[in-house]
């Protein structure tokens, strides 16, 4: 029988495990330049308000992936490698698009005007692409599903574990909000040239991450289909 102290210890350990597993993958600080680029048509105050929605969406998505993700995949007959392949292609497409955005003043001004014209649409699309796959991508989802893939044997332990996961994911969501909320001053310190370089570099890294995620999924599918070849 678990005592209160044991329960608190279990919650703390589960929370720290969730933070340690998810924070390096979500890495909201690295997503700041891309977040600014995708919301270039918004005013700073609007972007700050949008960061609350993205953080809340990220919390719900990660929590749902942890608590019921494995059951959903089983219901549809899907595997984590399949999710990684599909998600990896989506991340690649986003990285490729950002990498080839115009840089000349005329083209940039036209792009900015177009972004302002669709600012309302961007706000409505706070879930895609700002929450998924930018903030919570297939890598984060697969890790969250893995965290919740081994449920406890009794209801009390299951609830305690769920509380620990929820607190850990809350820490991740708060870090997302802080990084996106103060995205402007973070990037402004770099100057215009540094901002452009950082955005292009971030877009290239996003493309590479997408390729790596897709390859991990392909490797997992090949390993399940051809065990001898994967070995």
KAKASUL-V757282 format. One record per residue. N is the residue number from 1. RES is the residue in one letter. PHI is phi in degrees with one decimal (* if undefined). D_CENTER is the distance of its C-alpha to the mean C-alpha in Angstrom with 1 decimal. Layout:
BEGIN
n->[N & N]
res->[RES & RES]
phi->[PHI & PHI]
d_center->[D_CENTER & D_CENTER]
END
This chain:
BEGIN
n->[1 & 2 & 3 & 4 & 5 & 6 & 7 & 8 & 9 & 10 & 11 & 12 & 13 & 14 & 15 & 16 & 17 & 18 & 19 & 20 & 21 & 22 & 23 & 24 & 25 & 26 & 27 & 28 & 29 & 30 & 31 & 32 & 33 & 34 & 35 & 36 & 37 & 38 & 39 & 40 & 41 & 42 & 43 & 44 & 45 & 46 & 47 & 48 & 49 & 50 & 51 & 52 & 53 & 54 & 55 & 56 & 57 & 58 & 59 & 60 & 61 & 62 & 63 & 64 & 65 & 66 & 67 & 68 & 69 & 70 & 71 & 72 & 73 & 74 & 75 & 76 & 77 & 78 & 79 & 80 & 81 & 82 & 83 & 84 & 85 & 86 & 87 & 88 & 89 & 90 & 91 & 92 & 93 & 94 & 95 & 96 & 97 & 98 & 99 & 100 & 101 & 102 & 103 & 104 & 105 & 106 & 107 & 108 & 109 & 110 & 111 & 112 & 113 & 114 & 115 & 116 & 117 & 118 & 119 & 120 & 121 & 122 & 123 & 124 & 125 & 126 & 127 & 128 & 129 & 130 & 131 & 132 & 133 & 134 & 135 & 136 & 137 & 138 & 139 & 140 & 141 & 142 & 143 & 144 & 145 & 146 & 147 & 148 & 149 & 150 & 151 & 152 & 153 & 154 & 155 & 156 & 157 & 158 & 159 & 160 & 161 & 162 & 163 & 164 & 165 & 166 & 167 & 168 & 169 & 170 & 171 & 172 & 173 & 174 & 175 & 176 & 177 & 178 & 179 & 180 & 181 & 182 & 183 & 184 & 185 & 186 & 187 & 188 & 189 & 190 & 191 & 192 & 193 & 194 & 195 & 196 & 197 & 198 & 199 & 200 & 201 & 202 & 203 & 204 & 205 & 206 & 207 & 208 & 209 & 210 & 211 & 212 & 213 & 214 & 215 & 216 & 217 & 218 & 219 & 220 & 221 & 222 & 223 & 224 & 225 & 226 & 227 & 228 & 229 & 230 & 231]
res->[X & X & X & X & X & X & X & X & X & X & X & X & X & X & X & X & X & X & X & X & X & X & X & X & X & X & X & X & X & X & X & X & X & X & X & X & X & X & X & X & X & X & X & X & X & X & X & X & X & X & X & X & X & X & X & X & X & X & X & X & X & X & X & X & X & X & X & X & X & X & X & X & X & X & X & X & X & X & X & X & X & X & X & X & X & X & X & X & X & X & X & X & X & X & X & X & X & X & X & X & X & X & X & X & X & X & X & X & X & X & X & X & X & X & X & X & X & X & X & X & X & X & X & X & X & X & X & X & X & X & X & X & X & X & X & X & X & X & X & X & X & X & X & X & X & X & X & X & X & X & X & X & X & X & X & X & X & X & X & X & X & X & X & X & X & X & X & X & X & X & X & X & X & X & X & X & X & X & X & X & X & X & X & X & X & X & X & X & X & X & X & X & X & X & X & X & X & X & X & X & X & X & X & X & X & X & X & X & X & X & X & X & X & X & X & X & X & X & X & X & X & X & X & X & X & X & X & X & X & X & X]
phi->[* & -78.3 & -84.2 & -61.5 & -63.9 & -62.5 & -64.0 & -64.2 & -64.0 & -66.3 & -62.8 & -62.6 & -64.6 & -66.5 & -62.9 & -63.9 & -63.2 & -63.6 & -64.9 & -64.5 & -80.4 & -95.3 & -60.4 & -64.2 & -86.3 & -63.9 & 41.5 & -62.3 & -62.8 & -71.2 & -87.0 & -56.1 & -60.3 & -70.3 & -59.4 & -64.3 & -68.0 & -73.8 & -116.6 & -64.0 & -82.4 & -104.4 & -75.5 & -53.3 & -65.9 & -67.9 & -65.7 & -64.5 & -66.1 & -64.4 & -62.9 & -64.2 & -65.2 & -64.0 & -63.9 & -65.7 & -61.1 & -63.4 & -60.3 & -65.0 & -66.6 & -67.8 & -65.2 & -63.6 & -63.4 & -71.6 & -82.6 & -128.5 & -58.4 & -63.7 & -68.7 & -64.7 & -62.8 & -62.3 & -62.5 & -92.1 & 68.9 & -102.9 & -118.5 & -61.0 & -57.6 & -64.1 & -62.8 & -65.8 & -63.7 & -62.5 & -65.6 & -61.5 & -65.7 & -64.6 & -64.0 & -59.8 & -62.6 & -66.1 & -61.4 & -63.8 & -63.1 & -68.3 & -67.4 & -108.2 & -69.4 & -66.2 & -118.6 & -66.0 & -57.7 & -65.3 & -65.0 & -66.0 & -66.2 & -65.6 & -64.5 & -65.7 & -62.1 & -64.7 & -66.0 & -65.7 & -66.5 & -110.2 & -59.8 & -63.2 & -66.8 & -63.6 & -64.0 & -70.7 & -99.3 & -62.5 & -75.8 & -122.8 & -101.6 & -71.2 & -82.6 & -129.8 & -102.0 & -63.4 & -86.0 & -111.6 & -95.3 & -62.0 & -64.9 & -64.0 & -64.2 & -65.0 & -67.0 & -62.7 & -63.0 & -64.1 & -59.8 & -98.8 & -77.8 & -118.6 & -65.9 & -70.9 & -78.4 & -126.2 & -65.0 & -63.7 & -63.5 & -62.9 & -67.0 & -64.1 & -63.7 & -62.6 & -63.6 & -61.8 & -63.0 & -62.9 & -67.0 & -63.3 & -68.7 & -61.5 & -60.6 & -62.5 & -63.7 & -63.7 & -65.0 & -63.2 & -62.0 & -62.6 & -65.5 & -75.5 & -62.6 & -107.9 & -63.6 & -58.9 & -64.6 & -62.9 & -80.1 & -60.7 & -63.7 & -80.1 & 81.8 & -64.4 & -66.4 & -63.1 & -65.3 & -63.3 & -63.0 & -64.8 & -65.7 & -66.3 & -64.9 & -63.9 & -63.9 & -65.2 & -63.6 & -62.5 & -62.3 & -63.9 & -62.5 & -60.7 & -62.5 & -65.0 & -63.6 & -62.2 & -65.7 & -58.4 & -67.0 & -62.3 & -63.0 & -64.9 & -66.2 & -65.8 & -64.6 & -76.4 & -86.1 & -131.3 & -56.4 & -67.9 & -68.2 & -64.1 & -68.7]
d_center->[37.2 & 34.3 & 35.5 & 33.7 & 33.2 & 31.9 & 29.4 & 28.2 & 27.9 & 25.9 & 23.5 & 23.1 & 22.7 & 20.1 & 18.1 & 18.4 & 17.4 & 14.1 & 13.4 & 14.7 & 12.7 & 9.1 & 9.6 & 10.5 & 7.5 & 4.8 & 7.9 & 7.9 & 11.5 & 11.0 & 9.0 & 12.0 & 14.4 & 12.4 & 11.6 & 15.4 & 16.3 & 14.7 & 16.4 & 19.6 & 21.7 & 21.1 & 23.1 & 21.8 & 22.6 & 20.9 & 17.7 & 17.9 & 18.5 & 15.5 & 13.3 & 14.6 & 13.6 & 10.0 & 10.0 & 12.1 & 10.2 & 7.1 & 10.0 & 11.7 & 9.2 & 8.6 & 12.3 & 13.5 & 11.9 & 13.7 & 16.9 & 17.6 & 15.2 & 17.9 & 20.6 & 19.0 & 18.7 & 22.3 & 23.5 & 22.5 & 23.5 & 20.2 & 19.1 & 15.8 & 17.0 & 17.4 & 13.8 & 12.9 & 15.6 & 14.7 & 11.0 & 12.2 & 14.7 & 12.4 & 10.4 & 14.0 & 15.4 & 13.1 & 13.9 & 17.5 & 17.9 & 16.8 & 19.0 & 21.9 & 21.9 & 25.5 & 26.7 & 30.3 & 31.3 & 32.6 & 29.7 & 27.3 & 29.3 & 29.3 & 25.6 & 25.3 & 27.8 & 26.0 & 22.7 & 24.8 & 26.3 & 23.1 & 21.7 & 22.2 & 20.4 & 17.3 & 17.6 & 18.0 & 15.0 & 12.6 & 10.7 & 10.8 & 9.9 & 8.7 & 6.4 & 5.9 & 5.7 & 5.3 & 2.9 & 1.6 & 4.0 & 7.5 & 7.8 & 5.8 & 7.7 & 10.8 & 10.9 & 10.8 & 13.4 & 15.4 & 15.6 & 17.2 & 19.2 & 22.3 & 23.5 & 26.4 & 29.9 & 30.9 & 29.6 & 29.8 & 27.8 & 25.2 & 25.0 & 24.9 & 22.1 & 20.1 & 20.9 & 19.7 & 16.3 & 16.1 & 17.2 & 14.8 & 11.7 & 13.6 & 13.8 & 10.0 & 10.1 & 13.2 & 11.9 & 9.3 & 12.5 & 14.8 & 13.1 & 12.7 & 16.0 & 17.8 & 16.2 & 19.7 & 21.8 & 19.4 & 19.8 & 23.3 & 24.7 & 24.1 & 26.5 & 26.3 & 26.8 & 24.3 & 21.7 & 22.5 & 22.4 & 19.1 & 17.5 & 19.1 & 18.2 & 14.4 & 14.8 & 16.7 & 14.3 & 11.5 & 14.3 & 15.2 & 11.9 & 12.1 & 15.7 & 15.1 & 12.7 & 15.3 & 18.1 & 16.9 & 17.0 & 20.3 & 21.7 & 21.0 & 22.7 & 25.6 & 25.9 & 26.4 & 28.7 & 30.7 & 30.6 & 33.4 & 31.8 & 28.5 & 30.6]
END
